[in-house]
Amino acid sequence: MKNIIMLRSHYPDTRLEKEATALIKSGYNVTLLVWDRGRVSEIQRSCPYRVKRFKLTVSPDSLKVCFYLPFWWLYIVFQLLIEKWDAIHAADFDTFAPALIVAKVTKKPIIYDIFDFYADMIRFPIFPKISRAFFARIDRSLMRFADVVILPDDSRREQVGPSNNEKIVTVVNAPSDIFSENSVVPDFISKSFTIFYGGYITDDRGVDIICQAVRSLSSVRLVIMGPCSEAYGSKLNNICQNAPNIELFLNWTPHEEILKQAVAADMLFAFYDPDIPNNKYASPNKLFEAMMCSKPILVNDGTSMVKIVRDQKCGLVVPYGDVEAIKHAILTLKNDPALCKRLGENGRKAYETKYNWRIMEERLLGVYKKWDPEQRQAGVNAHSPHRTARHRL
C-alpha cells in the first residue's frame, strides 16, 4: 500500500494537513481531494502532497451546500475512478458516504475520520430535530462498513454510538511541537496582559462574549484573528467600537502566524456554545496549542474540554455566556502571574506526555500498517532474533 486518497469538504484544515504530512514522512504517496469553497484561492500554500480542488464558492452556513452536495459527491466518485489509490481516508460524512461505495466495489480499505459528527454539525431550518435524527441514523449505519473509525476525542464514542466502538482509534487533534525537545519554552513579555484567539470565527464560539467582557478592561489586550462571515464580523466591529484594547483581524491567516501570536500571548481561550450538540464534544486544536505553548486557557462548561483542563490543571472554566465570570477569570490570571505560569507549565507537561502530535502520529500510522505488507514485514524483521543475529555477523 503506497497511494492514499484523503477527502475533505473544508479546506485548508490543519488536522488533515498534519495527517497527510505524517503519512508522507512514512513513505506513502498522498493526494488530497478537497472542496475549495473560495477561502484559499488567493493564498499560496506550499505542501508536500498533491491537492486536487473541487472549486465551488459557497459559505459553510449557506443552504446552498445542500444543493451543491450531490455535485461534490459526483466529483469524489469520478476522481476515485480515475486516480490510482490503495486506501481512502475520508473526513466526515459528506465525503465518507460516496467514497464508501467505491471502496466496497473495489474491495479496498476505507478509513472514516470523524472531525465532527455530521448530523450534529449541520443546521436545518426546517424540522431540525427530525433532520438530525435522520442523518445520524444513516451515518451510524454506514459507519459500520468502515474498516477503521478515527475520532478526535474519546468522548465522541458516546456520540457515534456503542456499536462501532470495536473499530475506533482515537487520534487527538494535537499540534506538532514548534519547540525543539531540548529547548525551554520562552517567556514572552508584553506591555499589556494579552488574550489571543486564532481560528475560525463563528457565532457559536463566544468571540462576541469575550469582546464584551474585555472592552471594559482597559489594562487587558485582546487579539482576535481568523475568518468569519460578514454579518458576524459586523456584529464584532460594533461591539468593539471605542475599545482600543481589542484588535480584530477578521480574515484568513496562515497557521504559522496564529502560532506566533499564541506564543506571544499571556492566555488563550476556547468557547463553544454547549447548546449545539457537536460542541459538547469539541476537542479543538486551540486547547492543545495553549498547552504546547505553556499558556493557560479559559474554556466554558458543558464541553469535553472541561475534563482535560481540570484533570491537567492547565486553565480555568467559566459558564458559557457569563460576561462577569469571564471578567473575573481574566483578572484572576492577570493579577496572579505565579498561577498563570503554573497552569501554563501544567499544560506543557500534559502536552509532552499525553497530547503530543508525535504520539498521535504513531497511532495514525498504526492504522495503515495493518494493510501495508511492507510496513508489517518491517515490523516483523525489526523484532526478529534471526535478523538481529545476521546483522551482528
JOLIN-V633449 format. One line per field, one symbol per residue. psi: psi as a letter, one per 40 degrees, with the letter a starting at -180 (. if undefined). A space follows every 50 residues. Layout:
psi: ???
This chain:
psi: hdhhhhhhehiihddddddddddddeeihhhhhihheededehhhhieih hhhhhhhiideieddddedddddddddddddeihidihghhidedddddd dddddefiihhhhgdihddedihhdhfdddddddddddddddddeidihh ieiddedddeideedeehhhgifiihheiideihhihhhidihhhihhah hieeefdddddddddegdehhhhhhiiiiddddddddddehfgeehhhgg ihhidddddddddeidiiihhhheehddddehgiddddddddefhiihii ieiedddddddefeaihiihegddddddddddddegdddddddddddddd ddddfiddddddddddddddehddddddddddehdddddddd.
